[in-house]
Amino acid sequence: MLLLAAIVGPNYAGALKNGDVSEQIDRCQAWVKAEASEAASLIESCVPHGKPMLAQAQKRLEGLEALQLLARVADEHLGGL
């Protein structure tokens, strides 16, 4: 749980309130994808902070994908996180 919170940051605390780790990761991924979509729209509108926002969202998604894989492995071999 701490690793997930560290990856997504404090703005995503609401995504971490309910459900098991897998559900929380899925919820965070959906939120970050929405953030990436917003960033892409900002880039299209030539808003300067769109590119850093998109880069941050991509970095979060990479971390979430790695954590999702770790959660699957833990679930299969250790019975969950």
WOLINNOR-V444397 format. One record per helix or strand of 2 or more residues. SS is the DSSP state (~ for helix, > for strand). FROM is the first residue (numbers start at 1). LEN is the number of residues. Records with the same first field share a line. If there is no record, write none. Layout:
BEGIN
SS = FROM-LEN ; FROM-LEN
END
This chain:
BEGIN
~ = 2-7 ; 10-7 ; 21-24 ; 50-29
END
